Amino acid sequence: MKNLALALYAEGVTDQRFLPDVIQRTSRKLLDQLGQNTVKVQPVDPIEFSKIGLGQNECILYAAQKASKYHILIVHCDADHPTPEKALNERFHPGYELVQQTNEHLCKSLVPIIPVRMTEAWMLAADHDLLREVIGTSIRAQDLGLVNRVRQVESDPDPKQTLKQIMQRAYTERSRRHREVDLSPLYAPLGRRISLDRLNDVPSYQQFVDDLTATLRTLNLIK
């Protein structure tokens, strides 16, 4: 049995809680769909280091150095924009080129993961029952303001604020002292359980799947 070792360089701590499970599950699903059942996907390891004094290009290079023993380094950038192109061109490609031009031993198989506009948009794509369960509310989905069409999540200009508003509505059934909004409990359980089929309706996730598939083929892990 072969092992697939994946590393993640993410922009923030909360991204590190949500994305690793999504990446691992996506990789496993891809391999299963293509009949590669002899490849075991290892848990995705976040690459952590102090970014003080480092530009984005240097951060990607340093992450690639620390990921030298991994097959693939996933590089996360929030789009912070209605489309991923700006982040791809300004915050991924320059670092990618720097890595490719370096002769030292490091991970050169880099795959971008760029949620539009941010990771929280993907979280909004979760099944309504799952999201209500993780939040801990019995309020109906329509009363919470959950989106009906998954593709709509990428048109939201501030998904993080939308999640906070959903939680505020959920907290109306609780006592006042428990109404402070804290999104941190949502990231890990949603990463473990969010439907990949629903995420597949989100264009930026589809792009990640396409890029990951191409890299797996380059590494001869799939045909």
N, C-alpha and C positions, 0 to 999 in steps of 0.2 A: 504494500500500500504506500503510495506517494503522499507526502504532506505538502499542502499549500500554505505558505507563511505570508501573512499580510500585515502591513503596518499602516498606521494612520497618523498623518500630521493634520491636526485640526486647529481652527482659529481660537476656539474657546473651550472652557471646561465642560459646559453643558453639551457642546457638540460631541465631546469625547464620551458622554454618557449615552447618547442616542445612536450615533453613527456606527460604532463597532459591530453591534449585533445586526444592524441592517446590512452592513457590508458582508459579514460572515454568512448570513442567511441568503443573501443574494448570490454570493459565490457558490454556495452549496446547491441552490436551485438551478443555476446555470449548468453546473457540472452534471447534475442529475438529469436535466433535460437533454443533455448531449451524450448521455450514456457513460459518463466518466465516473463510475461509482468506486473506482479504485483510488481516487484522490480524496484525502481527508483534509478538510479545511480547518486549520488551527484557529483558535480565538484571535481576533484582531487586536494587535498591541498598539496603543497610542504612544507616539513618540513625544516625550515631554522634555523641555529644556527652557532656560531663561531666554526670552526674546529681547531683553534689554540691549539696546545699541545695535540690533540687527535689523536690516531691511528685509522685505519679504523674500527677495531672491536669496539672500544669505540664509534665511530660515529654512527655505526649501533645500538648499545645498546641505546645511547642517543636518536636517532631518534625513536626507538621503544617505549621509555618512553614517548616522546612527542606525539606519535600516539596512546596512550592507549585507546582513545575513538573511534578509527577507526576499521573497520572490518579487513582490509588488509593494510600492509605497502609494497609498491613496492620499492625495493632497486636497484638503478641503478649503474652499473659499466660499463665503456667502456672496451671492451676486450683488446684493444691495442695489438692485436695478431691475427693471422689468424683464430683462433678458440676461443670459449668462455670458454673452460675448465680451462685455467690458472686463469682467473679472478674469475671464479666460485669457484675454490678450494682455492685460496689465498686471495680473497677480499670479498667473500660473505659467504662461509660456516663457517669460524671461527667466524664471527660476528653473524651469525645465531645460532650457537651452544651456544655462550655466552648468547644470548637472551633466548634460551630455558632453560638454566640452572639457570636463574634468577627467584627468587620467587616473586619479586615485581609485581605490576600491570602494565602491558605494553602490547603492541600488539605483539603477538607471531606468527601471520599469516604473514610470510614474503615471498614475491615472487620476485625472481631476474629478472631484465631486463637488458640484456647484449648485446648491439649492437656490431657487428663485422665490422670494428675495433672500430668504434665510432658512435655516434648518427647521424653524417652527412651522413653516408652510407645509413641510412634509408631515409633521405631526398632526396638522389639521386634516390631513387626508385619511386619518384613522377611521375605522368603522365607528359609527355613533355609539353603539353599545359598549365597545371597548373604551372609548374616550370617557363616557359617562362613568364606567366602572373605575377607571384609573383616577378620575377626578374625585369620585366618591359622592355621586349625586343621583337622585331618582327623578330629577326634573327632566321633562321631555326634551328631545333633541331640538325641536323647533323653538322651544322657549329659551334654550341656551344660545340659539343663533348659530348652530352648526351648519356647515355648507352641505347642500344636497348633491352637488356635482363636484367630483374630486378635482377636475381640471380648473375649477374656480380658485383653488388655493393659491395659484401662482399670480392671480390678478389682485390679490390682497396686498396693499402697499405696506402694511405693518402686521404681519402674522403674529408676532410676539404680543403686540397689544391686543389683537383679537383673542388670543388664548387667555390673556389676563381678564378680558371682559367676560369671556365664557365662564371662567372660574369665579368671577365676582357675582355673576348671576346664580351660579351653583351655590355660593356661600350665603345667599339670601335666606336659605332655609336653616342656617346655623346661627348660633348666638353671635352678637356683635364682636366679641373679643376674638373670634376665630375667623374674621373676615379679611385679614391681611392676605394679599395674593402672593403666592410663592409657586413658581412654575417648576422648581427643581425636582419635585417628586415625580413629574410626568415623564422625564426624558428616558430613563433606563427602562421602565416597564413598557413604554410605547415602542422603544427600539427592539425589545425582545418579542413583541406580540403584534405589531402593526402588520396588516395584510400587505404582502408584496404585490398581490394582484391589484389591489387598490392603488398602491404607489405607482404601479406600471402605467396608470392613466395620467401621471404627472410628467410632463415633457422633460424636465430637468433630471428626473430619476431615470427615464427612458434613455437619456443621453449617457448617463453614468453606466447603465447596463451595456449599452453599445460599446463604450470605451473599454470597459472591463472585459467584455467578450473578445474584443480585438487583441487586447494584451495577453489574455490567456491563450489565444491562438498563437501569438508570437512566441510565447514560452513553450509551445507544443504541449500544453496541458489539455487542450481540446483540439479537435480536428475541424 
